[in-house]
Amino acid sequence: MPGAQERILRRRIASTQNMKKITRAMELIAATRVVKAQMAANDARPYSEQITNVITNLAAGGTAVSHPLLRQAEDVRKVGVVVLTSDRGLAGAYNSTVIRAAERVIQAAKDEGKGYSLVTIGRKAEGYFKFRNYHIDASFSGMSDKPTYEDAREIAAKVTELFANDVDEIELAYTRFITMGNQQAVVRRFLPLDTEHVETQESSGPKAEVEFEPSPASVLESLLPRYVESRLFAALLDAAASEHAARQRAMKAATDNAQELIVKLARKMNQARQDAITTEIMEIIGGAEALSADKGSPEDLLLDHLDTDPFPKRVGAHQAHDHSHL
């Protein structure tokens, strides 16, 4: 019935309007958080760059070759993958993109006959790989939207432990924040530390000699764990900013789609209302025509009315008149 359809459309419009309010609020919240996350990433970048320069100077002196974090395996038998995702959804393709990138690395290792070690950060990655029966060596959650340096230190300790025991290479899969409208899922080698840029610097020309106290080996022993932590912390901050930016875009798209759906439903409701009114008018006209058909045409009704005597005589008076005449 048109009336029932109108009520259904009215309820759908009301529920869509409520959903639009929610997505709009989430969009504004994500816009606020992405600015803070971007500022945090920019603030942490100078520390990471400076400690990288120190590690570069130490490696250029030949000290870094014997350190465990810089060991290069001649035969890679096991590959580790660290995946950074979010704890919550509603972020578009943010989680699925980085998860697929990490899964390709694991599948490539399997195809080559290598083993793998998986560390997940964020509930989305943990749920995805658990559902598909992947073996997870460690999982961390509750830190994706606002990571701290302590979180990075805890994760770095576990990753370093895996690399020191039986993992030959560790890849880091995360989403790199470029701009507010551009984020890129990347897979970077995390361990062992890459020293190719050091060799390039060594052949570029003379350098000033640097003396380290107490010794280059001792300084390197202390700085390399900090270097791993800073790299991981920078990746966590990039991922957090990318998550908020992706959620802002997703919620904006959801708000726009809700508004478009409201307009379409309003048009359908107006059409249903017009159909209901048209139906009622047609029913009234049909009833009037049926009533007219039962009583005859208007001309017949007028003739019948003219043939009838408007002043009928009484029976008693007529009989008295006839008696007096006799």
Secondary structure, 3 states (H helix, E strand, C coil): CHHHHHHHHHHHHHHHHHHHHHHHHHHHHHHHHHHHHHHHHHHHHHHHHHHHHHHHHHHHCCCHHHCHHHCCCCCCCEEEEEEECCCCCCCCCHHHHHHHHHHHHHHHHHHCCCEEEEEEECHHHHHHHHHCCCCCCEEECCCCCCCCHHHHHHHHHHHHHHHHHCCCEEEEEEEEEEECCEEEEEEEEEECCCCHHHHHHHCCCCCCCCCCCCCHHHHHHHHHHHHHHHHHHHHHHHHHHHHHHHHHHHHHHHHHHHHHHHHHHHHHHHHHHHHHHHHHHHHHHHHHHHHHHHHCCHHHHHHHHHHCCCCCCCHHHHHHHHHHHC
